Amino acid sequence: MLQLCIHTIIIDIWSKGKRKMRIAYQYKLRPTKEQAEKIDRTLDMLRCQYNYMLAERFNWWEKNRCAINACPLICYLPELKDQPTR
């Protein structure tokens, strides 16, 4: 379960090809129990979706044995949208 999330954003400022300054912002999230549960459910759903699409890429590679670019994967998305499994 998510208790505390620390997120750091680092920004480099460049001038004439050289790094002039580095700025870092750090955020701490302390969600309530309900918010943490909702975040956990969302992250679990995203993990499942990522793993499903990764398996699709592997299956596509096994069938076609050629370079994978975005076109065949994007063309497949409307089919999934029309027939959701959940």
C-alpha positions as CSV (number, residue, x, y, z in Angstrom):
1,M,0.0,0.0,0.0
2,L,1.2,3.5,-0.8
3,Q,2.2,5.4,2.3
4,L,4.5,8.2,1.2
5,C,5.6,9.1,-2.3
6,I,8.6,11.5,-2.8
7,H,8.9,12.7,-6.4
8,T,11.9,14.8,-7.6
9,I,11.9,16.8,-10.7
10,I,15.4,18.0,-11.9
11,I,15.6,20.8,-14.5
12,D,18.8,21.7,-16.2
13,I,19.2,25.3,-17.5
14,W,21.6,25.5,-20.5
15,S,23.4,28.5,-21.9
16,K,25.6,28.3,-25.1
17,G,25.8,24.6,-24.9
18,K,26.9,24.4,-21.3
19,R,24.8,23.6,-18.2
20,K,24.5,26.8,-16.3
21,M,22.3,25.8,-13.4
22,R,20.4,22.7,-12.1
23,I,17.1,23.2,-10.2
24,A,15.4,20.4,-8.3
25,Y,11.9,20.3,-7.0
26,Q,10.8,17.7,-4.5
27,Y,7.2,16.8,-3.7
28,K,5.9,14.6,-0.9
29,L,2.5,13.0,-1.1
30,R,0.6,11.9,2.0
31,P,-2.6,10.4,0.7
32,T,-5.5,9.5,2.9
33,K,-6.4,5.8,3.2
34,E,-9.1,6.1,0.6
35,Q,-6.8,8.0,-1.8
36,A,-4.1,5.5,-1.3
37,E,-6.5,2.6,-2.1
38,K,-7.7,4.4,-5.3
39,I,-4.1,5.1,-6.4
40,D,-3.2,1.4,-5.8
41,R,-6.2,0.2,-7.8
42,T,-5.2,2.6,-10.6
43,L,-1.6,1.6,-10.6
44,D,-2.7,-2.1,-10.6
45,M,-4.9,-1.5,-13.6
46,L,-2.1,0.3,-15.5
47,R,0.3,-2.5,-14.7
48,C,-2.1,-5.1,-16.1
49,Q,-2.7,-3.0,-19.2
50,Y,1.1,-2.5,-19.7
51,N,1.7,-6.3,-19.3
52,Y,-1.1,-7.1,-21.8
53,M,0.2,-4.7,-24.4
54,L,3.7,-6.0,-23.9
55,A,2.5,-9.6,-24.5
56,E,0.7,-8.4,-27.6
57,R,4.0,-6.9,-28.9
58,F,5.8,-10.2,-28.2
59,N,3.1,-12.2,-30.0
60,W,3.1,-9.8,-32.9
61,W,6.9,-10.2,-33.1
62,E,6.6,-14.0,-33.1
63,K,4.1,-13.9,-35.9
64,N,5.8,-11.3,-38.2
65,R,9.5,-11.3,-37.3
66,C,10.0,-7.7,-38.5
67,A,10.5,-4.3,-36.8
68,I,7.7,-3.2,-34.5
69,N,6.7,0.4,-34.9
70,A,3.7,2.3,-33.6
71,C,1.4,1.9,-36.6
72,P,0.3,-1.8,-36.1
73,L,-0.1,-1.2,-32.4
74,I,-2.1,2.0,-32.8
75,C,-4.3,0.3,-35.5
76,Y,-5.1,-2.4,-33.0
77,L,-6.4,0.0,-30.3
78,P,-9.8,0.8,-31.9
79,E,-10.6,-2.9,-32.0
80,L,-9.9,-3.2,-28.2
81,K,-11.9,-0.1,-27.5
82,D,-15.0,-1.5,-29.3
83,Q,-14.7,-4.8,-27.4
84,P,-13.7,-4.2,-23.8
85,T,-13.2,-7.3,-21.7
86,R,-14.3,-5.8,-18.3
